[in-house]
Amino acid sequence: MATYGQSGGDKGQALLNQIIDAAGRDVVALSYKARIERHAAEVAA
């Protein structure tokens, strides 16, 4: 639930930060950017 933003409380946010740190913040940022770009391309099509 935390990874989808559906658990926005303190515990959910702490868990999300742990997941992001474990994956690497740069990796998560690049993945998120790619996802947003794919979505934008789909909407524009």
Summary of the structure (lengths in Angstrom):
residues: 45
radius of gyration: 12.8
end to end distance: 30.4
largest distance: 38.8
contacts: 89
relative contact order: 0.10
helix: 82%
strand: 0%
